[in-house]
Amino acid sequence: MRTLTEEEVDEVSGGLGWGSGGAVALGLGFAAISFGPAVPIFGLAVGGSMLYLHVAQMTYR
């Protein structure tokens, strides 16, 4: 084991936050509406929850 360099930390610290991930989940859920009504409902539940967590994290920080 060794300590990561700054370049390695920058490389792995990416990704989506709660807000961006929630918007993506909502978008993918509604884009897949042709699979039936369950997919958008699931996307709304998951994406909405992620957006709520984002707002709560920003509010109580």
N, C-alpha and C positions, 0 to 999 in steps of 0.2 A: 504494500500500500504506500502511496505517496500523495503529497498534497497537490491539488490541481493548480495549474497555472491560470493566469487571468484569461488567456485566450480560451482555455478549455471550459472555464466557468461561463464565459459569454456564450460559448457554443451550445451548452446544455440548458441555459436559463431562458430559452424561448418558450413559445407555446401560447395558448389562448387563455385569457383570464375568464372570470365568470361572466362578464358582460358580453365579450366577443363570442364565447362558446355558447351562451344562451341564444344569441341572435342566429348563430349558425344552426343550432338545433331547431329553432323555430322555422328557419328558412328551408332546411332539409325536410322537415315534417310536412310543410305545406307544398313543397315541390313534389312530394311523393303521394299526393292526394289520389292519384290513379290506382293506388293499391288498396283503397277503401278508406272508410272514415276513421279506422283505429289509428292509422299512422299519424295523421295530423293531430289527433287528440293526444297521442303519446308525445309528439313533438311539442305541443303546447304545454303539456304538463312538465316535461323535462326542461325545455327552454325557458318557460316562465319561472320555474324554480331556480334555475341558474341566474336569471336576471334579477330575481328577488335577492338571492345571496349576494350578488354584486352590489345592489343598492344598499343592503344592510351592512356590507363590509365598508362601503364608502361613508355611510351615515355614522356608524359607531366607531370609526377609526380615531 
